[in-house]
Amino acid sequence: MNEANNICVGVGKTDITPPVGTELTGYGFYLNRNSRGIHLPSYSRVILLRGENEEVLIFSNDLLDIDEQIIRRSRALIHSRLGISENRIIFTSTHTHSGPATSFLRGVADISKEYTSSLPAKFLEAAIEAHSNLKRASFGVGRKRISGISYNRALKGGPIDGELMVIYFEDLRGKPIATIFNFPCHPVTINVKTDAGYYISPDWPGCAMKIIGEKIGGISIFLQGACGDINPLMKHKAKGFEVAEEIGRVIATETISIVENLKLRERGQFGFGSSFVELPTQPMDYKYVAEELSRFLREYERKRDSLPNGILRFYAEWSEDILRRMKRGLEKRMRSKIYAVRIGENALSFLPGEVFVEIGLEIKRRSPFVNTMVIGYTDKCVGYIPAEWDFDLRGYASTMAPKVYDHPPYQKNVGRILVNECLELLDCLKSSEPQASEHY
């Protein structure tokens, strides 16, 4: 179980740009952002990693998030065509706010069923390409701290994670195959009040991937970090796409610098683990709904001119919907899945939802691996996973976001539970215990 493996890698990429005219999701309520053009194409990128006894297929999609039903259909399709276990297929999103709606977010954008129904076949196309060009690879891992890119939007002076982590693969002849890079920062650089806000765009991650792919070769794959409370510093300066392109250029330049200085290895321990996690939610009753509405109306009387457009409509729709669902019974917990992948003495830890940065930092700090990449927005989105202080402050992530994502608010210890579950999975993968392969 502890022997080094030859690692084989295959990559694929397919265009998932929606048609011009498709409504864009993100940034606010009832904005009717029907797209007018394309800044950069949107892609689904995938990497297939295979050791001697294990394989995993990892998608990175230029989307805000992705609906569970789309994921299920896609996994079944890929499994039936390629034989890859559905439990070994991981979907992640870059979380761009200038793409189509692919899951329900109250008041944010309508879902185009024509577009979402096309995605499983697109994902299969990329997976087939990755499967067909699988080859032995050498790899290198590096990281670097970058400043001046991001800030904590939920807590003044709050924590950030300025670490850029890179995993690079090339074939045994020295030809680049893939560059995976990870940096936690919301892709919200485009000003929705300008014409640019009506263009389809992968935002700064797409700009970075374009540069890296052109300069290094192979496919560049961005895996979004724990950026639930992290925004770009230059967000409010945007008039067009210049901030997206500037951040993309900085991240790409640093990624290329890391790759140029890597020492590569041809063998390394390779492993995979997954586990279900139960995220506890707060009990909801009629008193809770009445208190939330009363609190909102008091705030509305004080701040009506500064509150988002459509906020009255939003609360009316939320209260009607939640009262209807309460009669049927609300879930006491949200069930999701976490994953871990081992490459040598390095690990990738995949988490669901919009995870606050200090949760990601805690996983990195306590991980048994030399380097740990923390990835958010994995599989179906389960909303924000806030730090405990956000509950004390009644922050957006702990109080308002559950109404948007359509689930009961989480309990205060949800982040701690997620950290412990991820660390347990990483510990199992590090010790290569047989049960690390799958937890149910």
Residue pairs with C-beta under 8 A, 6 or more apart in sequence:
1 432
1 434
2 269
2 432
3 269
4 267
4 268
4 269
4 344
5 51
5 52
5 53
5 267
5 268
5 269
5 270
6 51
6 52
6 136
6 266
6 267
7 49
7 50
7 51
7 136
7 137
7 139
7 169
7 267
7 268
7 270
7 343
8 48
8 49
8 50
8 51
8 134
8 135
8 136
8 137
9 47
9 48
9 49
9 50
9 134
9 135
9 137
9 139
9 169
9 177
9 178
10 47
10 48
10 50
10 129
10 130
10 131
10 132
10 133
10 134
10 135
10 177
11 45
11 46
11 47
11 48
11 129
11 130
11 133
11 177
11 178
11 218
11 219
11 221
12 45
12 46
12 48
12 125
12 126
12 127
12 128
12 129
12 130
12 131
12 133
12 219
13 43
13 44
13 45
13 46
13 126
13 129
13 219
14 43
14 44
14 122
14 123
14 125
14 126
14 129
15 41
15 42
15 43
15 122
16 42
16 43
16 44
16 61
16 62
16 63
16 119
16 122
17 38
17 41
17 42
17 43
17 200
18 35
18 42
18 99
18 100
18 112
18 115
18 200
19 115
20 35
20 36
20 37
20 38
20 200
21 34
21 35
22 34
22 35
22 100
22 112
22 115
22 200
23 32
23 33
23 34
23 35
23 100
23 101
23 109
23 110
23 112
24 33
24 34
24 35
24 97
24 98
24 99
24 100
24 101
24 109
24 197
24 198
24 200
25 33
25 64
25 97
25 99
25 100
25 101
25 102
25 105
25 108
25 109
26 64
26 96
26 97
26 98
26 99
26 108
26 109
26 188
27 33
27 97
27 188
27 192
27 197
28 108
28 192
28 308
28 309
28 310
29 107
29 108
29 308
29 309
29 310
29 311
29 313
29 314
30 107
30 309
30 310
30 313
30 314
31 109
31 192
31 309
33 109
33 192
33 197
33 198
34 198
35 198
35 199
35 200
36 195
36 198
36 199
37 198
37 199
37 200
38 199
38 200
38 201
39 98
39 196
39 199
39 200
39 201
39 241
39 244
40 201
40 202
40 206
40 207
40 210
41 202
42 61
42 62
42 63
42 96
42 99
42 200
42 202
42 206
43 61
43 62
43 202
43 206
43 209
44 59
44 60
44 61
44 62
44 119
44 122
44 123
44 126
45 59
45 60
45 61
45 126
45 209
45 219
45 220
45 221
46 57
46 58
46 59
46 60
46 123
46 126
46 127
46 129
46 130
47 57
47 58
47 130
47 178
47 180
47 219
47 221
48 55
48 56
48 57
48 58
48 84
48 127
48 130
48 131
48 134
49 55
49 56
49 57
49 58
49 270
49 341
49 343
50 134
50 270
51 270
51 271
52 270
54 88
54 270
54 271
54 272
54 437
55 84
55 88
55 272
56 88
56 89
56 90
56 272
56 339
56 341
57 78
57 84
57 88
57 89
57 90
57 127
57 130
58 90
58 92
58 221
58 223
58 341
59 89
59 90
59 91
59 92
59 123
59 126
60 92
60 93
60 94
60 221
60 222
60 223
61 91
61 92
61 93
61 94
62 93
62 94
62 96
62 99
62 202
62 205
62 206
63 93
63 94
63 95
63 96
63 99
63 100
63 102
64 93
64 95
64 96
64 97
64 99
64 101
64 102
64 103
64 105
65 93
65 95
65 102
65 103
65 377
65 380
65 381
66 91
66 93
66 102
66 103
66 119
66 379
66 380
66 381
67 102
67 103
67 104
67 111
67 116
67 380
68 103
68 379
68 380
70 102
70 116
70 119
70 120
71 91
71 379
71 380
73 120
74 89
74 91
74 119
74 120
74 123
74 124
75 86
75 89
76 86
77 120
77 121
77 123
77 124
78 84
78 86
78 89
78 123
78 124
78 127
79 85
79 86
79 89
81 124
81 127
81 128
82 127
82 128
82 131
84 127
84 131
87 274
87 438
88 272
90 339
90 350
90 378
90 379
91 123
91 378
91 379
92 223
92 224
92 350
92 375
92 377
92 378
92 379
93 224
93 377
93 381
94 187
94 202
94 203
94 205
94 206
94 222
94 224
94 377
95 186
95 187
95 224
95 227
95 354
95 376
95 377
96 187
96 201
96 202
96 203
96 205
96 206
97 186
97 187
97 188
97 190
97 203
98 187
98 190
98 197
98 199
98 200
98 201
98 202
98 203
99 200
99 201
99 202
100 109
100 111
100 112
100 115
100 116
100 200
101 108
101 109
101 110
101 111
101 112
102 111
102 115
102 116
102 119
103 111
103 380
103 381
104 111
104 406
105 404
105 405
105 406
106 314
106 317
106 318
106 321
106 403
106 404
106 405
106 406
107 310
107 313
107 314
107 317
107 404
108 404
135 171
135 172
135 177
136 171
136 172
136 266
137 169
137 170
137 171
137 172
137 177
138 169
138 170
138 171
138 172
138 264
138 265
138 266
139 167
139 168
139 169
139 264
139 265
139 268
139 343
139 344
140 167
140 168
140 259
140 262
140 263
140 264
140 265
141 165
141 166
141 167
141 168
141 262
141 343
141 344
141 346
141 371
142 165
142 166
142 168
142 258
142 259
142 261
142 262
143 163
143 164
143 165
143 166
143 258
143 371
144 163
144 164
144 254
144 257
144 258
145 162
145 163
145 164
146 162
146 163
146 164
146 183
146 250
146 251
146 254
147 162
148 233
149 162
149 183
149 185
149 232
149 233
149 247
149 250
149 251
150 160
150 162
150 184
150 185
150 227
150 230
150 231
150 232
150 233
151 160
151 230
151 231
151 233
152 158
152 159
152 160
152 229
152 230
152 357
153 186
153 229
153 230
153 231
154 229
154 356
154 386
154 390
154 395
154 396
154 397
155 229
155 389
155 390
155 393
158 229
158 357
158 358
159 357
159 358
159 361
160 184
160 230
160 357
161 184
161 225
161 226
161 230
161 357
161 360
161 361
161 364
163 183
163 364
164 181
164 182
164 183
164 251
164 254
164 255
164 258
165 181
165 182
165 183
165 371
165 373
166 179
166 180
166 181
166 182
166 255
166 258
166 259
166 262
167 179
167 180
167 181
167 343
167 346
167 348
167 373
168 176
168 178
168 179
168 180
168 216
168 258
168 259
168 262
168 264
169 176
169 177
169 178
169 179
169 180
169 218
170 176
170 177
170 218
170 264
171 177
172 266
175 217
175 218
176 216
176 217
176 218
177 218
177 219
178 218
178 219
178 220
178 221
179 212
179 213
179 216
179 218
179 219
179 220
179 221
179 255
179 259
180 220
180 221
180 222
180 223
180 373
181 208
181 212
181 220
181 221
181 222
181 223
181 251
181 255
182 222
182 223
182 224
182 225
182 373
182 374
182 375
183 222
183 225
183 251
184 224
184 225
184 226
184 227
184 230
184 357
184 360
184 374
184 376
185 204
185 225
185 227
185 230
185 231
185 232
185 247
186 227
186 230
186 231
186 232
187 202
187 203
187 204
187 205
187 224
187 244
188 203
188 231
188 232
188 235
189 203
189 204
189 232
189 234
189 235
189 238
189 241
189 243
189 244
189 247
190 196
190 197
190 199
190 201
190 203
190 238
190 240
190 241
190 243
190 244
191 197
191 238
191 239
191 240
194 238
194 239
194 240
195 240
196 238
196 239
196 240
196 241
199 241
201 241
201 244
202 209
203 244
204 232
204 243
204 244
204 245
204 247
204 248
204 251
205 222
205 224
205 248
206 244
206 248
207 241
207 244
207 245
207 247
207 248
207 249
207 252
208 220
208 222
208 247
208 248
208 249
208 251
208 252
208 255
209 220
209 221
209 222
209 248
209 252
210 220
210 248
211 248
211 249
211 252
211 253
211 256
212 220
212 252
212 255
212 256
213 219
213 220
215 252
215 256
216 256
216 259
220 255
223 348
223 373
223 375
224 375
224 376
224 377
225 357
225 360
225 373
225 374
225 375
225 376
226 351
226 355
226 356
226 357
226 359
226 360
226 361
226 363
226 374
226 376
227 354
227 355
227 357
227 376
228 353
228 354
228 355
228 356
228 357
228 376
228 384
228 385
228 386
228 397
229 356
229 357
229 386
229 387
229 390
229 397
230 357
232 243
232 247
234 243
234 246
234 247
235 243
237 243
238 244
265 344
268 343
268 344
268 345
269 342
269 343
269 344
269 345
269 432
270 342
270 343
271 341
271 342
271 429
271 432
271 436
271 437
272 339
272 340
272 341
272 342
272 429
272 437
273 339
273 340
273 425
273 426
273 428
273 429
273 436
273 437
273 438
273 439
274 337
274 338
274 339
274 340
274 425
274 438
274 439
275 337
275 338
275 421
275 424
275 425
275 438
275 439
276 335
276 336
276 337
276 439
276 440
277 335
277 336
277 337
277 338
277 352
277 417
277 418
277 421
278 333
278 334
278 335
278 417
279 333
279 334
279 335
279 336
279 382
279 385
279 410
279 414
279 417
279 418
280 332
280 333
280 410
280 411
280 413
280 414
280 417
281 330
281 331
281 332
281 333
281 334
281 407
281 408
281 409
281 410
281 411
282 288
282 408
282 409
282 410
282 411
283 332
283 408
284 322
284 326
284 330
284 408
284 409
285 326
286 323
286 326
289 319
289 322
289 323
289 326
292 319
293 315
293 319
296 315
299 307
300 307
300 311
300 312
308 314
314 403
315 403
318 403
321 406
330 408
331 407
331 408
334 382
334 383
334 407
334 410
336 352
336 353
336 379
336 380
336 382
337 352
337 378
337 379
338 349
338 350
338 351
338 352
338 378
338 418
338 421
338 422
338 425
339 348
339 349
339 350
339 378
339 425
340 347
340 348
340 349
340 350
340 422
340 425
340 426
340 429
341 347
341 348
341 350
342 369
342 429
342 430
345 369
345 370
345 371
346 369
346 370
346 371
346 372
346 373
347 367
347 369
347 371
347 372
347 373
347 426
347 429
347 430
348 372
348 373
348 375
349 363
349 367
349 372
349 373
349 374
349 375
349 422
349 425
349 426
350 375
350 378
351 359
351 360
351 374
351 375
351 376
351 378
351 385
351 418
351 422
352 376
352 377
352 378
352 379
352 380
352 381
352 382
352 385
353 376
353 377
353 381
353 382
353 383
353 384
353 385
354 376
354 377
354 381
354 383
354 384
354 385
354 397
354 401
355 374
355 376
355 384
355 385
355 415
355 418
356 384
356 385
356 386
356 387
356 390
356 397
356 415
358 387
358 415
359 385
359 387
359 415
359 418
359 419
360 374
360 376
362 419
363 372
363 374
363 419
363 422
363 423
363 426
364 372
364 374
366 419
366 423
367 423
367 426
368 426
368 427
368 430
369 426
369 430
372 426
381 405
382 405
382 407
383 401
383 402
383 404
383 405
383 407
383 410
384 397
384 398
384 401
384 402
384 405
385 410
385 414
385 415
385 418
386 395
386 397
386 398
386 410
386 414
386 415
387 415
388 412
388 413
388 415
388 416
390 397
390 398
391 398
391 412
398 409
398 410
399 409
402 408
402 409
402 410
425 436
425 439
428 435
428 436
429 436
